[in-house]
Amino acid sequence: MKAMILAGGLGSRLSEETSVRPKPMVEIGGHPILWHIMKIYSSFGINDFVICLGYKGYLIKEYFSHYLLHTSDVTIDLKNNQIDFHASRSEPWRVTLVDTGAETETGGRIKRALPFVQDDDAFCLTYGDGVADIDIAKLISFHRSHGKLATVTGVRPPGRFGSLELEDSVVKGFNEKPLGDGGWINGGFFVLDPRIARLIAGDSTTWERQPLEQLAQSGELRVFRHEGFWRSMDTLRERNLLEALWKENNPPWRMWT
């Protein structure tokens, strides 16, 4: 199975970082968050990726075109213009980089990249800015079990603010990172049948609106509930939180060794 990753958005709410690079290239622990997402899939044996590029997509192309050089010991023979690679630490990834347009909406990006997955019975899809300790194997198994066109992962995000534990007017404690209001939201990490193409009109289609709404109305959308860790990186505060978790040497989403 292939995994498609939406990596073309502007990321305006993280402008401190995205003024010079696309959001998926913002680093956590010295690696782009895109790398972390790919490592999550790779830990479940998915190593074939289709990445939808847009804003500053050339930087993602340059990252992967030099990946082997950056993850290997090398001998560079300047006289003969030759590079010998030694002890490569590269992942076994096959990466297809698709220019889906600078202004294209999420649905349009999916449609432009569908030719690279159209011969498969299903493919994974996620956003280029969120990590989770999700069991991809169980997600795929769940999708195959119900036989519908689409599966979305439902998550319950943490609340933005801490909450007080009260007994009458006495403060008994403080929950630093409580869950939100208990509702489930779209956490990305979809599994889709390529036939969803017929629901996407063109570049101006937003995946989260008409296509997902039509899938829900027709009974073709199921939810895989993920109770574990999930975070998106929309702001500098959230980026710094993920960085702090990485520095603790056991970030919840690192399921690889």
C-alpha positions as CSV (number, residue, x, y, z in Angstrom):
1,M,0.0,0.0,0.0
2,K,1.1,3.6,-0.7
3,A,0.8,6.6,1.6
4,M,-0.2,10.0,0.1
5,I,0.8,13.0,2.1
6,L,-0.6,16.5,1.6
7,A,2.5,18.8,1.8
8,G,1.5,21.8,-0.3
9,G,-0.3,24.3,2.0
10,L,0.9,27.7,2.9
11,G,1.0,27.2,6.7
12,S,0.2,30.8,7.4
13,R,-0.4,30.3,11.2
14,L,3.2,29.1,11.5
15,S,4.6,32.1,9.5
16,E,7.7,32.3,11.8
17,E,8.9,29.1,10.2
18,T,7.0,28.9,6.9
19,S,8.1,32.2,5.4
20,V,11.2,30.4,4.3
21,R,10.1,26.7,3.9
22,P,6.9,24.7,3.6
23,K,5.4,23.6,6.8
24,P,6.2,19.9,6.3
25,M,9.9,20.9,6.3
26,V,9.7,22.5,9.8
27,E,12.0,20.5,11.9
28,I,11.3,18.5,15.1
29,G,14.5,17.1,16.6
30,G,16.6,18.0,13.6
31,H,14.2,16.2,11.1
32,P,11.3,17.7,9.1
33,I,8.0,16.7,10.5
34,L,7.4,15.1,7.1
35,W,10.2,12.7,8.0
36,H,8.5,11.8,11.3
37,I,5.2,11.1,9.5
38,M,6.9,8.9,7.0
39,K,8.7,7.0,9.8
40,I,5.3,6.3,11.4
41,Y,4.1,4.6,8.2
42,S,7.4,2.9,7.6
43,S,7.3,1.3,11.0
44,F,4.3,-0.6,9.7
45,G,5.9,-1.6,6.4
46,I,4.6,1.2,4.2
47,N,7.6,2.6,2.3
48,D,6.0,3.9,-0.9
49,F,5.0,7.5,-0.7
50,V,3.3,10.0,-2.9
51,I,3.9,13.6,-1.7
52,C,1.6,16.4,-2.9
53,L,3.7,19.5,-3.3
54,G,2.7,23.1,-3.6
55,Y,4.1,26.1,-1.7
56,K,8.0,26.0,-1.9
57,G,7.7,22.4,-3.1
58,Y,11.2,22.6,-4.6
59,L,12.7,22.5,-1.1
60,I,11.1,19.1,-0.5
61,K,12.4,17.9,-3.8
62,E,15.9,19.1,-2.9
63,Y,15.6,17.4,0.5
64,F,15.0,14.0,-1.0
65,S,17.3,14.4,-3.9
66,H,20.2,14.9,-1.4
67,Y,18.9,12.4,1.2
68,L,21.4,9.7,0.5
69,L,24.2,12.1,0.7
70,H,23.1,13.4,4.0
71,T,22.6,10.0,5.6
72,S,25.7,8.3,4.4
73,D,29.5,8.3,4.9
74,V,31.0,9.4,1.6
75,T,34.2,9.5,-0.3
76,I,34.3,12.4,-2.8
77,D,36.8,12.1,-5.7
78,L,37.1,15.6,-7.0
79,K,39.5,14.7,-9.8
80,N,37.2,12.1,-11.3
81,N,33.9,13.7,-10.3
82,Q,32.8,10.6,-8.4
83,I,31.1,10.0,-5.1
84,D,31.3,6.6,-3.3
85,F,28.7,6.0,-0.5
86,H,29.5,4.0,2.6
87,A,27.4,2.8,5.5
88,S,24.2,4.4,4.3
89,R,21.6,5.0,7.0
90,S,18.8,5.7,4.5
91,E,15.3,4.3,4.8
92,P,14.0,1.9,2.2
93,W,11.6,4.6,0.8
94,R,10.3,5.1,-2.7
95,V,9.2,8.7,-2.9
96,T,7.1,10.2,-5.7
97,L,7.0,14.0,-5.6
98,V,4.0,15.5,-7.4
99,D,3.7,19.2,-8.1
100,T,0.0,19.8,-7.3
101,G,0.0,23.6,-7.7
102,A,0.6,26.5,-5.4
103,E,-3.1,27.5,-5.0
104,T,-4.7,24.1,-5.2
105,E,-7.1,23.1,-2.4
106,T,-6.7,19.8,-0.5
107,G,-9.2,17.9,-2.7
108,G,-7.6,19.1,-5.9
109,R,-4.2,18.0,-4.6
110,I,-5.5,14.5,-4.0
111,K,-7.1,14.3,-7.5
112,R,-3.8,15.5,-9.2
113,A,-1.9,12.7,-7.4
114,L,-4.4,9.9,-7.8
115,P,-2.8,8.6,-11.1
116,F,0.0,7.3,-8.8
117,V,-2.4,5.2,-6.7
118,Q,-5.3,4.5,-9.1
119,D,-4.3,0.9,-9.7
120,D,-4.4,0.0,-6.0
121,D,-7.5,-1.1,-4.2
122,A,-6.8,1.4,-1.4
123,F,-4.2,4.0,-0.3
124,C,-3.4,5.9,2.9
125,L,-3.7,9.7,3.1
126,T,-2.7,12.1,5.8
127,Y,-1.6,15.7,6.3
128,G,2.0,16.9,6.4
129,D,1.8,18.4,9.8
130,G,0.4,15.9,12.3
131,V,1.9,13.0,14.3
132,A,0.3,10.2,16.3
133,D,1.0,6.8,17.9
134,I,-1.6,5.3,15.7
135,D,-1.6,1.6,14.8
136,I,-1.6,1.9,11.0
137,A,-2.0,-1.9,10.6
138,K,-5.2,-1.8,12.6
139,L,-6.4,1.2,10.7
140,I,-6.0,-0.6,7.4
141,S,-7.5,-3.8,8.7
142,F,-10.6,-1.8,9.9
143,H,-10.9,-0.2,6.5
144,R,-10.9,-3.5,4.7
145,S,-13.4,-5.0,7.2
146,H,-16.2,-2.6,6.4
147,G,-15.8,-2.4,2.6
148,K,-16.7,1.3,2.3
149,L,-14.9,3.9,0.2
150,A,-13.3,5.8,3.0
151,T,-12.1,5.7,6.6
152,V,-11.1,8.7,8.6
153,T,-9.2,8.6,11.9
154,G,-11.1,10.3,14.7
155,V,-9.1,11.8,17.5
156,R,-9.9,13.8,20.7
157,P,-7.5,16.7,20.9
158,P,-6.2,18.2,24.1
159,G,-7.8,21.3,25.5
160,R,-6.0,24.5,24.8
161,F,-5.9,25.6,28.4
162,G,-5.4,23.8,31.7
163,S,-8.3,23.2,33.9
164,L,-8.9,23.4,37.7
165,E,-10.0,20.5,39.8
166,L,-12.5,22.1,42.2
167,E,-14.4,21.0,45.2
168,D,-16.8,23.9,46.0
169,S,-14.5,26.8,46.1
170,V,-11.4,24.8,47.0
171,V,-8.8,24.1,44.3
172,K,-7.8,20.5,44.6
173,G,-5.5,20.3,41.6
174,F,-4.7,21.4,38.1
175,N,-4.9,19.4,34.9
176,E,-2.2,20.8,32.7
177,K,-3.2,19.0,29.5
178,P,-6.8,17.9,29.7
179,L,-8.8,16.6,26.7
180,G,-11.0,19.0,24.9
181,D,-14.8,18.9,25.1
182,G,-14.9,15.2,24.4
183,G,-15.9,15.6,20.7
184,W,-14.1,13.6,18.0
185,I,-12.4,15.5,15.2
186,N,-10.8,14.6,11.8
187,G,-7.2,13.6,12.8
188,G,-6.1,12.8,9.2
189,F,-4.7,9.3,8.7
190,F,-7.3,8.2,6.2
191,V,-7.6,5.0,4.2
192,L,-9.3,5.6,0.8
193,D,-10.5,3.8,-2.2
194,P,-9.2,5.5,-5.4
195,R,-12.8,5.7,-6.6
196,I,-13.2,8.8,-4.4
197,A,-11.9,10.6,-7.4
198,R,-15.4,11.0,-8.7
199,L,-16.3,13.2,-5.7
200,I,-13.5,15.7,-6.4
201,A,-14.5,18.3,-9.0
202,G,-11.1,20.0,-9.5
203,D,-8.4,22.1,-8.0
204,S,-10.8,24.3,-6.0
205,T,-12.4,21.4,-4.2
206,T,-11.6,21.2,-0.5
207,W,-11.4,17.6,0.6
208,E,-12.8,18.3,4.1
209,R,-16.0,19.8,2.7
210,Q,-17.9,18.4,-0.3
211,P,-16.1,15.1,-0.8
212,L,-16.2,14.1,2.9
213,E,-19.7,15.4,3.4
214,Q,-20.9,13.4,0.3
215,L,-19.2,10.2,1.6
216,A,-20.9,10.7,5.0
217,Q,-24.3,11.3,3.5
218,S,-24.0,8.2,1.2
219,G,-22.9,6.0,4.1
220,E,-19.5,5.4,2.6
221,L,-17.4,6.9,5.4
222,R,-16.4,5.1,8.6
223,V,-14.4,6.4,11.6
224,F,-11.4,4.6,13.2
225,R,-11.3,5.9,16.7
226,H,-7.8,6.6,18.0
227,E,-7.6,7.1,21.8
228,G,-3.9,7.6,22.0
229,F,-1.5,10.5,21.3
230,W,-2.2,12.9,18.4
231,R,-0.9,16.4,17.8
232,S,-1.0,18.7,14.8
233,M,1.6,21.5,14.3
234,D,-0.4,24.6,13.4
235,T,1.4,27.2,15.5
236,L,4.9,27.9,16.9
237,R,3.6,26.9,20.3
238,E,2.6,23.5,19.0
239,R,5.9,23.1,17.2
240,N,7.8,23.9,20.4
241,L,5.7,21.4,22.3
242,L,6.6,18.6,19.9
243,E,10.3,19.6,20.1
244,A,10.2,19.4,23.9
245,L,8.6,15.9,23.7
246,W,11.3,14.8,21.3
247,K,14.1,16.1,23.6
248,E,12.6,13.9,26.3
249,N,14.0,11.0,24.2
250,N,10.7,9.1,24.2
251,P,8.2,11.0,22.1
252,P,4.9,9.2,22.0
253,W,4.7,9.0,18.2
254,R,8.2,7.3,17.8
255,M,7.3,3.7,17.2
256,W,10.5,2.9,15.3
257,T,13.9,1.9,16.7
